[in-house]
Amino acid sequence: MAKYAGSNAAGILMTGLGHDGAEGLLEMRKAGAKTIAEDDSTCIVYGMPRVAVELDAVDHLLPLEKIAGKAISLL
């Protein structure tokens, strides 16, 4: 997505474990995409979103109920 869509994309990272998604979100942000991650207040597992925040891969850190509205406004 980062390579082909760049600033024409938005990435959303939700609850989960690991770091691969966070690293992908960082690549998207570096390519100019807008990025969103679910905050810890609504995550079942605040693993991957936490890593994304630590990597500075997140433009908007939001609770689950606000993600869709933000994504729509960005696109």
C-alpha positions in Angstrom: 0.0 0.0 0.0 2.8 2.4 0.9 4.6 1.8 -2.3 1.7 2.1 -4.7 -0.9 4.4 -3.0 1.3 6.6 -0.9 -0.5 9.8 0.1 -3.7 8.5 -1.5 -4.2 6.0 1.2 -5.2 5.7 4.8 -4.1 2.9 7.2 -6.1 1.7 10.2 -4.6 -0.5 12.8 -6.8 -2.1 15.4 -6.4 -4.4 18.4 -3.8 -7.2 18.1 -0.5 -8.6 18.9 2.9 -8.3 17.2 4.7 -5.6 15.3 4.3 -6.4 11.6 1.2 -4.3 11.2 2.8 -1.4 13.1 5.8 -1.5 10.9 3.5 -1.5 7.8 1.6 1.5 9.2 4.9 3.3 9.7 5.8 2.7 6.0 2.5 4.0 5.0 2.9 7.2 7.1 6.4 7.7 5.7 4.8 7.5 2.2 2.3 10.3 3.1 -0.7 8.2 4.0 -2.9 9.2 6.9 -2.8 6.7 9.7 -5.2 5.7 12.5 -4.8 3.3 15.4 -7.2 2.2 18.0 -6.4 3.5 21.5 -6.0 1.5 24.6 -9.4 2.4 26.0 -11.2 0.1 23.5 -8.6 -2.4 22.5 -8.9 -5.9 23.7 -5.1 -6.3 23.2 -3.2 -3.0 23.0 -0.1 -4.7 21.6 0.2 -3.7 17.9 -1.4 -0.3 18.3 1.0 0.4 21.2 4.0 -0.5 19.0 2.7 1.8 16.2 2.5 4.7 18.7 6.1 3.9 19.9 7.3 3.9 16.3 5.6 7.3 15.6 3.4 5.6 12.9 0.1 7.1 14.1 -1.5 10.4 13.1 -4.8 9.7 15.0 -5.1 7.5 18.1 -8.8 7.0 18.6 -11.3 4.8 20.4 -13.1 2.2 18.3 -16.4 4.2 17.9 -14.5 7.2 16.4 -12.4 5.4 13.8 -14.9 5.1 11.0 -15.9 8.7 11.2 -12.2 9.8 11.1 -11.5 7.5 8.2 -14.4 8.9 6.2 -13.3 12.5 6.9 -9.7 11.7 5.8 -10.8 10.1 2.5 
